[in-house]
């Protein structure tokens, strides 16, 4: 498996997939829908962003 879908990561982090997509835009990660696949490295960046900003 290459990574997680935006939808799966949003469920794991308990946030809306739209919020994950917004964070992807901030971090310049190419994800266009909740079905976009994120690499594990991208998932870590997003998770780290939530840890720092929450």
C-alpha positions, 0 to 999 in steps of 0.5 A: 500500500502506498499510503492513505486516502484523505478520507481515511486520514480524516477518520483517523484524526477525527476531522472533516476531509475538507479540513485535511484538504485545506491543510494539504493546500497550506502544506503544498501537498497535491490532493484534490478530493477525499479519495486522493491518496497521500503517501505516509510521509505526507500523512506524517506532515499533516499529522504533525501540522495538527499536533503543532496547531491544536 
